[in-house]
Amino acid sequence: MYYFDLRHNVKKLKTQHKNLRRNKFRHSSELGYHYITRTLHFSTHKQDIEELEYKETANMPAWATDSPEVFWNAADQYESMNGRTSTHITVALPKELNYMQRIDLSNQLIHEFCGQYQMPYSFAIHNHVSSLDRRYEQPHLHLLYSERSIYDGIERTPELYFQRHCPKNPERGGAKKLTADVLKLGRHQINHYRKITENVINKYLEQYAPVKEVEIYGVKLQVENKVSCLSNEDYNKKYGTNLIDVPQIPRHYLHSEDHEIQEKLNIFRQTVKEIREANLYELHQAEYQLELSRRNQYQYENHDIAQKPKSNDFDF
């Protein structure tokens, strides 16, 4: 199991209601770009706890080749009302891979999702230490892409680019949207992308990090390093396990200095730790039991040797 999230940014009327001020730019693709690339007013966002490892943009029309923010601003400005201005995918990357391997893996995923269709995109890789155990890295990919492909090679102005596509006279209309329906994925798009992600990640793990070390109830094990696109519920149905969903800790708990909230956070951390350990046991109980048997056999043999008299221990 791994984290995968896909969301569409849809153009909406901006609201000025004071209680909804925080949602005013909620669907902005331009701000989404600045967020993932840590530019503009996001340049210092999370700078003390998270690192921007890498960022890249590709497949932009000529007028945005050197200024991706211009493209995403145009998407917000010229896309039709209630139309998708972009799609944002977030994927957890294996912490066992190094910096260059994570970039390579991300590029492979992006090719599968949008690159092969010549869709404009920007992506970034972020990394931070887990706020729960404060030990392990949590690298992840942020991908922002437009369904409006540049595959036809027609030069369009920013305003024309986001207008309705005109099949009979494509140069008079906007760039064609390669939606999930056009790609014949339909409502299965997310499951299809999750399966692609599973296959690509496992290919890289098999090549660069085929085994990993886990600790289950104080016993350290070397186990096969692989991921599954199935939810815990679906995995349990397929393999007869009893995996439990890990509860999400309220984000404000992590930054609060309130004593009571910190106590709740410590309880939360312990609960999450216990659930994760129980899940590891469900996934690797065969290896766990084998290691226990090996240890018991080792202790038995050493005890047996200790009880035997030495060969030169004679009673004269």
C-alpha positions in Angstrom: 0.0 0.0 0.0 1.2 3.5 -0.8 -0.2 7.0 -0.9 -1.7 8.1 -4.3 -4.1 11.0 -4.8 -5.6 12.5 -7.9 -7.6 15.7 -7.9 -8.9 18.0 -10.6 -8.7 21.7 -10.3 -12.0 23.1 -11.7 -12.6 26.8 -12.5 -15.1 28.2 -10.1 -16.5 31.7 -9.4 -14.4 33.3 -6.7 -16.4 34.0 -3.5 -15.8 37.0 -1.3 -17.7 35.7 1.7 -15.5 36.4 4.7 -16.0 32.8 6.1 -14.8 31.3 2.8 -11.8 33.6 2.3 -9.3 30.7 2.6 -11.1 28.9 -0.2 -11.0 31.9 -2.5 -8.1 30.5 -4.6 -8.7 26.9 -3.8 -9.0 25.8 -7.4 -6.2 28.0 -8.8 -3.7 26.1 -11.0 -1.3 29.0 -10.9 -1.1 28.9 -7.1 -0.9 25.1 -7.3 2.2 25.5 -9.5 3.8 28.0 -7.1 3.0 25.7 -4.2 4.7 22.6 -5.6 7.7 24.6 -6.9 8.0 26.7 -3.8 8.0 30.0 -5.7 6.4 33.4 -5.2 4.8 33.6 -1.7 5.4 29.9 -1.2 9.1 30.3 -1.4 9.5 30.0 2.4 6.6 27.6 3.0 7.6 24.7 5.2 11.3 25.6 4.6 12.2 24.4 8.1 10.6 21.0 7.8 10.5 20.1 4.1 13.0 20.2 1.2 12.3 20.9 -2.4 14.5 18.2 -4.0 13.8 18.8 -7.7 11.4 20.5 -10.1 10.9 20.5 -13.8 8.4 21.6 -16.5 7.8 20.2 -20.0 5.6 20.3 -23.1 4.7 23.9 -22.7 3.4 26.0 -25.7 6.0 28.4 -27.1 4.6 31.4 -25.1 5.2 29.6 -21.8 8.3 27.6 -22.4 10.5 29.7 -20.1 7.6 30.9 -17.8 5.4 28.0 -16.7 3.5 30.3 -14.3 2.2 32.1 -17.4 0.7 28.9 -18.7 -1.1 28.1 -15.4 -2.3 31.6 -15.0 -3.7 31.5 -18.5 -5.5 28.2 -17.6 -7.1 29.9 -14.6 -8.0 33.0 -16.7 -9.2 31.5 -20.0 -10.5 28.0 -19.3 -14.3 27.8 -19.5 -16.3 28.1 -16.3 -16.6 24.7 -14.5 -13.8 23.4 -16.8 -10.7 21.6 -15.6 -7.7 23.9 -15.5 -5.4 21.1 -14.3 -5.0 17.8 -12.6 -2.9 17.3 -9.5 -1.4 13.9 -8.7 0.5 13.2 -5.5 2.5 10.0 -5.1 4.6 8.7 -2.2 8.0 7.7 -3.4 10.1 4.9 -1.8 12.5 6.2 0.8 14.9 3.4 -0.1 15.7 5.0 -3.4 18.3 7.7 -3.7 17.9 11.2 -5.1 18.6 10.4 -8.8 16.6 7.2 -8.7 13.6 9.1 -7.3 13.8 11.6 -10.2 14.1 8.8 -12.7 11.1 7.0 -11.2 9.1 10.2 -11.2 9.8 10.8 -14.9 8.7 7.3 -15.7 5.4 7.8 -13.9 4.9 11.2 -15.6 5.4 9.7 -19.0 2.7 7.1 -18.3 0.2 9.7 -16.9 0.6 12.6 -19.3 4.1 12.9 -21.0 3.4 10.3 -23.7 0.3 12.4 -24.7 2.3 15.6 -24.9 0.3 17.3 -22.1 1.9 20.3 -20.5 3.1 19.6 -17.0 5.1 20.8 -14.0 6.3 18.5 -11.3 8.3 18.7 -8.1 9.7 16.2 -5.6 9.4 17.2 -1.9 11.0 15.4 1.1 10.6 15.7 4.8 11.1 13.6 7.9 8.0 11.8 9.2 6.2 14.0 11.8 5.2 10.8 13.6 8.4 8.8 14.2 10.7 11.7 13.3 13.1 9.2 11.8 12.3 8.2 8.3 12.2 10.3 5.1 8.9 10.7 3.3 9.8 11.8 -0.3 6.8 12.4 -2.6 6.0 13.6 -6.1 3.7 16.5 -6.9 2.5 16.5 -10.6 0.4 19.3 -12.1 -0.7 18.7 -15.7 -3.1 20.1 -18.3 -5.3 17.8 -20.3 -4.9 20.2 -23.3 -2.2 18.5 -25.4 0.2 20.3 -27.8 0.4 17.1 -30.0 -1.1 18.9 -33.1 1.7 21.4 -33.2 -0.6 24.3 -33.8 0.6 27.6 -32.3 -2.2 29.3 -30.4 -2.4 32.4 -28.3 -3.0 31.9 -24.6 -6.6 32.9 -24.9 -7.3 30.7 -27.9 -5.4 27.7 -26.4 -8.0 27.3 -23.6 -11.1 27.8 -25.8 -13.4 25.0 -27.0 -11.6 22.6 -29.5 -12.8 22.8 -33.1 -12.4 19.4 -34.8 -13.2 20.7 -38.3 -10.9 23.7 -38.1 -8.5 23.0 -35.2 -6.5 26.2 -35.7 -9.6 28.2 -34.9 -10.3 26.5 -31.6 -8.5 25.6 -28.5 -6.0 22.7 -27.9 -7.8 19.3 -27.6 -8.5 18.0 -24.2 -7.3 14.4 -23.8 -9.7 13.5 -20.9 -10.1 10.1 -19.3 -13.0 9.4 -21.6 -11.0 10.4 -24.7 -8.2 8.0 -23.5 -10.8 5.3 -23.0 -10.2 5.1 -19.3 -13.4 6.7 -18.1 -14.2 6.2 -14.4 -11.4 3.6 -14.2 -8.7 6.3 -14.6 -7.6 6.4 -11.0 -7.5 2.6 -10.6 -5.6 2.4 -13.9 -3.0 5.0 -12.7 -2.7 3.3 -9.3 -1.9 0.0 -11.0 0.7 1.7 -13.3 2.2 3.3 -10.2 2.4 -0.1 -8.4 4.2 -1.7 -11.4 6.7 1.2 -12.0 7.6 1.5 -8.3 8.0 -2.3 -7.9 10.2 -2.3 -11.0 12.5 0.2 -9.4 12.5 -1.5 -6.0 13.4 -4.8 -7.6 16.3 -3.2 -9.4 17.7 -0.9 -6.7 16.2 -1.9 -3.3 14.8 -5.5 -3.5 14.8 -6.0 0.3 14.2 -3.7 3.3 14.5 -4.0 7.0 11.5 -3.9 9.2 11.1 -4.4 13.0 8.1 -6.4 14.3 7.6 -6.7 18.0 11.3 -6.1 18.6 12.5 -8.6 15.9 14.3 -7.1 12.9 13.7 -8.8 9.6 14.8 -8.5 6.0 11.7 -8.7 3.8 10.8 -8.3 0.2 10.4 -4.6 -0.7 7.3 -4.1 -2.8 4.1 -2.1 -2.8 0.5 -2.8 -3.7 -2.1 -0.5 -5.3 -4.9 -2.2 -3.3 -6.6 -0.5 -0.3 -6.4 -2.3 3.0 -9.9 -3.5 2.6 -9.3 -4.9 -0.8 -6.0 -6.5 0.2 -7.7 -8.2 3.1 -10.4 -9.7 0.9 -7.8 -10.9 -1.6 -5.2 -12.3 0.8 -7.1 -13.0 4.0 -5.1 -10.5 6.1 -6.4 -8.2 8.8 -4.8 -4.9 7.8 -6.1 -1.8 9.7 -6.3 1.7 8.3 -4.0 4.1 10.1 -5.9 7.1 11.5 -4.9 10.6 10.3 -3.6 12.8 13.0 -5.2 16.3 12.9 -2.6 18.5 11.4 -2.9 21.2 14.0 -1.9 18.7 16.6 1.6 18.7 15.1 2.2 22.4 15.5 0.3 23.1 18.7 2.1 24.0 21.9 -0.9 23.3 24.1 -0.1 20.7 26.8 -3.3 18.8 26.5 -3.0 18.6 22.7 0.6 17.4 23.0 -0.6 14.6 25.3 -3.3 13.6 22.8 -0.6 13.7 20.1 1.6 11.3 22.1 -1.3 8.9 22.5 -2.0 9.2 18.7 1.6 8.5 17.9 1.6 5.4 20.1 -1.7 4.2 18.5 -0.3 4.7 15.0 2.9 2.9 15.9 0.9 -0.1 17.3 -1.3 -0.3 14.2 1.7 -0.1 11.8 3.5 -2.8 13.7 0.4 -5.0 13.6 0.0 -4.4 9.9 3.7 -5.3 9.3 3.0 -8.6 11.2 0.0 -9.3 8.9 2.1 -8.7 5.9 5.2 -10.6 7.0 4.1 -13.1 9.7 5.7 -16.0 7.7 9.1 -14.3 7.9 8.5 -13.3 11.5 7.7 -16.8 12.6 10.6 -18.2 10.6 13.0 -15.8 12.4 11.6 -16.8 15.8 12.1 -20.4 15.0 15.6 -19.7 13.9 16.4 -17.9 17.1 14.8 -20.6 19.2 16.8 -23.3 17.4 20.0 -21.2 17.9 19.4 -20.8 21.6 18.5 -24.5 22.0 21.7 -25.6 20.2 23.9 -23.2 22.3 22.2 -24.4 25.5 22.8 -28.1 24.5 26.5 -27.4 23.8 26.9 -25.7 27.1 25.5 -28.7 29.0 27.9 -31.2 27.3 31.2 -32.0 29.1 34.4 -30.9 27.5 36.4 -33.7 25.8 39.3 -33.3 28.2 37.2 -33.0 31.3 38.0 -36.5 32.9 37.5 -37.5 36.5 40.7 -39.3 37.7 
